[in-house]
Amino acid sequence: MRIVSAHVGTIPISSPMRNAYIDFSKMDCTIVALVSDVVVDGKPLVGYGFNSNGRYNATAIMNERMLPRLQEASAEELLDENGELSPAKAWDVMMRNEKPGGHGERSVAVGVLDMALHDLAAKAAGVPLYRWISDHYGDGEPDDDVFVYAAGGYYAPGKTHRDLQNEMRGFLDAGYDVVKMKIGGADLSEDLRRIEAVLEVLDGAGSRLMVDVNGKFDLDTALEYARAIEPYGLFWYEEVGDPLDYRLNATLSEHYRNPIATGENLFSLQDARNLIRYGGMRPDRDYIQVDPALSYGLTEYRRVLDMLALHGWSSRRCIPHGGHQFSLHIAAALKLGGNESYPGEFQPTGGFTDDAVVSGSRIAPGDRPGIGLEGKAEFYEILRGLHT
């Protein structure tokens, strides 16, 4: 297989909503199409990739550094011993002449291309990506379906408690049992009222509600909120402080007995290792949210999982950020604890295929070859427009 052309674009995934730290009025993302010389049913196989929400586009880095290296590489540098496309070997090519550290937006550029390469490799094999990943990297026995939760509860102009409740009812009607909402964008008393409004919809079951701070709190505020929300018995208390403030997270874990989740803004094996070493994370209850699409792709994410296993962590404690079809396949293939979901948000990239069905907060990745983005009609039309 050879990549004959690459096509890159930037598209908006903007929204008027906000979390505790940023609004999404200017949010965008990079999309890519890698066209191969393999022809099936009269058409070339194409691998597609994009980045998760929360980080802006990395189009320039991709165009100026990563893609030229891929396009200049020989076939032997990109293929495995069986002559099949090797995303892992391609990853090494993309990272040539890059110094350690400085992960920032570079990890996003590589992650988008890594996604497209895995999409292409699975399509060449004629199998869904989760099957390809399980056969190449896992035990060959992937999960049939994956736990998913509905992420929402953002702040928005004029949004009332009743609006928030109706949003959560919509998630339940769509098949989700567990939901997530934002906190930290109002004062404590107002956030507690918002939490209690959602708990009414959940019949008081705190174990079905996650709250997400998006890194806003200092230590004093983190502990103040922890004391206030601990009686609710929430599913988790997410990304409470700055993602690199491991001491804050470790101190919080000493004072808050319920689960903590973090890691969506850690973009490398080294950062994830530091979280485990210094962040006080507890493998019996806490969750790691590293997002493969933002952190150098599945190739690096596998290294993160290997590191976690060495430290006594089960893959079931990993629930990636992202809420899209790529991480859903990874979760099924590598037996993760679940996957985020954004019903209706961050379109057209967010969410799963148009025919996907959520039931009991579980969903199957589907049987389309590769990632299956062809099953997201609106998004696929945009992706196809890159190269046709």
N, C-alpha and C positions, 0 to 999 in steps of 0.2 A: 504493500500500500504506500502511496505517496500523496502528500498534501499539495494540490496543484494551485490553490488560491486561498487567501484568507480575507475576510471582510468584517470590518469593525464598525460599530456605531454607538451612539450615546442616545438614550431615550429617557424621558421623564417618568418617574414613578411618584409624583408629587401629590400632596394632600394638605388641607388646611389644619389638620390635627397636629398635636404636639405631645411630647412626653415631658418628664421633669427637666430635661436638659436642652432639647432642641425641638424646633418645629420641622415639618417636612415639606414646606412650601417650595423648596428648591431641590428636593431630592431627585437624583437621577441615577442611572446605572449604565455600565458598559455591556454591550452584547457583541457576540462574535459568531461567525459561521466559518468553519473549516471545510473546504470542499476537497474531496479525495478523488483519486483516479479509479476507485472501485465503482462499477456500475451495476445497479440492481433494478430490474424492471425498466430498463432504458434510462435511468436517472442516476447521477453520481450520488454516493453516500455523503451526507453532510453532518458534521458534528456541531452542535450548538452549545453556547455557554453564556452565562450572565452572572452578575454579582448580586448578592443579597442586599436587602435594604439596610440603611443605617450608615453606610460608607458611600461617599460620592464616587463618580466614575473614575476609572483608572485607564482611560482610553489612550492618553498620551504615552504613559509608561509602556503599555502593551505595544503600541505602534512603533515606538522608538527603540525599544530594547528587546522585548520578549519575542515578538513575531519575527523580526529579522533573523534572530538566532535559529528559530525553528525552520524558517524558510531556506536558510543557508546550510542547514545540516544535511549530511548524506543520508541515504536510506538506511544504511547500516547503523547509524547513530540513533535511529528512531524505532527500529524493529527489534523484536526479541528473537530467540534462537529458532522459533518456528516461523519466522517471517511475518509475524503479526505486529500491528502497531502496539508499542509499549509506552503507555502514559508515564511510567516511572523513568524510562530512559529519556523521554522527551522533557521531563521535568529537569533532569540534570543539564540538558542542553539549554533550557531557558535560563537557568541560574548560573551559567558560565560567567566568569568575570564579575560576579556580585560579591561584595564583602559581607561578612556576617553582621547580624544586627540590622537596624534600620528597617524593620519589617513594614511598618506603615502601609502605604497604598501599593507598594510593590507586591505584597502578599495577595492583594486583590487582583492585580493584573495576572499573576501566575495562576491564581485560583480559577479565574474565568476560563483561561486556556486549558487548564487541567480538566475542568468540567467538560469542555468541548471534545477533548481528546478521549476521555472515557466514554462519552456519548458515541463517538465515532468507532471506538474499539468494540463496543457492545453491538452496534449496528452491523459491523462487519461480520461478527459472529452470529448475527441473526437472533439475538436473545435480549430480553429486558436487562437493563443495567444491573439490577440487584442480583440476577442470576450470574452475570459475568463477574461481578465483584466477589460473590460468594465462592465461585469456582476458582478464581485466580488468587484471592486474598483471604478467603474465609474457610469454612469447613465443608462447603458444598451443600449445606442444609439451611438455607435462609429462612427467616420468619415469613409466614404467609401474609401477615398484616402487622401494622405498627400502631402503637398508642400515639394519639395526637391530641393536643389541646388547642383551644381557640384563643388566640391572642388579640386583645382589643382593649376597651376601656380607656382609650386615649382622652386627653383633654381637647376640647374643641369649643370655639365661640358659641355661647348660648346653650351648651349641652347641659341638661338638667339631670337630676338623679333619676327621674323617670325615663329619660332618654337612655341613660346608662343601663337601667334595668331592662328596657326593651331590647337593647343591643344584646345583652346576655341571654335573654329569652330566645332571641333569634339563633344564637349559637346552640342552645339546647335543642331547639326545633330542628337544627341542621344535623344533629346526631352527636354533638359533643357533650361529654359529661363533666369535663374539667375546663375551666376558663381562666384567663389572666387579665388583669387590669393594671393600669399605671397608677403609681402614687408618687409623692414628692413634688408635684407641681402645684400643690396647694398647701395650706398649713395643716398641722396634725389633726386638729379637730374636724376640719372639712374632709380630709382624707378618711378619717374614721367613719364619718357619715356616709361617704361614698362606698366604703367597704361593707358597711352594714346594709346599705341598700342592695348591693349585689348578693350578700348572704341571704337576704330575704328571698331572692329568686332561686337560690340554691338550697332552700329549706334549712338554712342555718349550717350547712355542711362546709366548714372551713377547709376540710381536706380536698375540696373540689375547686378551691380558689388559690391562684398564685398572684402575688403582687410584685411589681417591677419598678425599681427606682431609677434605672438607667444611669447609675454611677453618680448621683447627685449629692449624696449625704457626706458630711464630715463625720468623725467618730461620735461626737456627742449627739448629733441628730440621729445617726444610725441606731444608737443605743436607746434613745428616747422612743423612737418608733418601735424598736424591738420589744420594749417593755409593754407598749400599748397594744401591739398586735399578737403577742404570744398567746393570750388566752383563746384566740380564734382557732388555733391549731391549723394554720394555713399549709397548703401543699408545699410552697416555698416562698422565701423572701429573697428577691433576685437583685443582683448587681447593685449592692447597697452603696458602695463607695467607688472611688476611682479604680479602674481595673488593675492598675499596677500598685495600688496601696495594699500590699499583702498584709501589713501589720494591722490595718483597720479590719480587714476581713478576719484575721486570726483572733483579734480581740472580740469582735462580734460573736464568733463561734464559741467563745468561752462564756458568753452571757446569754445566748439565745439557743434554746435547746432544740427548736424545730429546724427543718431543713433550710439550707441556704443554697442558692444557685448563682453561678457566675462563670465567666470565661468567654462570652461572645465577643469581647473586645480584646482578646488575646490572639495573636496572629501567627504564632510559631510554636514549635516544640519547646524551645527554650523558655518562652514565657509561660507556657502551660506547666512545665516542670517547676518553675519558680513558684507558681501558685500552689502546687502540691507540697513543695518543700517548706514554704514560708507563710502560706495563706490560711493555715488552720482548717483546711477542708477535711471533712470527716467521711470516710468511705462507706460508712454504714447508713448515712442519711442524706448527704449533700449531692448536688448535681453539677456536672461539668457541661458547659454550653458552647464550647468551641465550635465555630461555624466553618465547615470545610470550604465553602465557596469563598470565604474571606481570608482564609489562612493557608494560602499556597495550595489549596485543593486537597483532594482525597489522598494524594501521594504523601503529603505532610501529615494529614489527619491520621493515617495509619501509624505513623511514628508516635503521634500523641497517644493513641490507644495502646501501643506497645509499652510506652513509658508508664502509663497508668496501671497496666497489669503488673509491672515490676514493683509498683508501690502498693499492690494489694487492692486495686480498684477493679470492679466489674464493669464491663462495657454497658451494662444495664443502668449504670449511674450517669451515662452520657445521653443528653437530649439536646441536639444541636439547635442553635439559633438559625433562622433563615426562613422557615415556613414555605418550602417549595419542593418541587418534584425531585431535584437532585439529592437533597439530604434525606428524603423519604426512601429512596433506593438504598442509600448508604445504611440507614437505620435498619432496614429489613435484612440486608446482606450481612452486616457485621454485628447483628443482634444488640443494637443499642436499646436504651430504655424508652425511646420514643422520638418524636419530632414535633417541632412547632408548626402552627398553622395560622395563616392570616386570611380568614374568610372575607373576601371582598376588598382587602386592603392591598396597597402596593401593586396595583395592576399596571401592566398586564403580566408581570413576572411572578407575582405571589400566587400561592395556592397550588392546587393540584389539577389534574386533567378535568376537562369539562364533564366527563362521565363518572368521575370518582364518587364513591358513596362512603360517607362517614356513618358508622353505626357503633354505639357504645364507646365512642371516642377511639375507634380503631378504623384503619383504612388500609387497603391493599395497594401496592405500587403499580399494578397494572401489567399487561402483557405486551405492550408495544415495544418493539426493539429500541435499545438505547434508553435514554431518559424518558422518552415519550412526550416531548414537548409538542409534537405534532398533534397531540390530543388536547392542546390548549389553543383553540381556534384563533382567538384574537392575537395572542402572542406569536403563534406560528406564522401568521400572515406577516407580521413585522420581521421575524427572523428570516423568512423566505425572501422577503424584499431586499435583504442585504446582498443576495447573490444571484437574483434572477431579474 
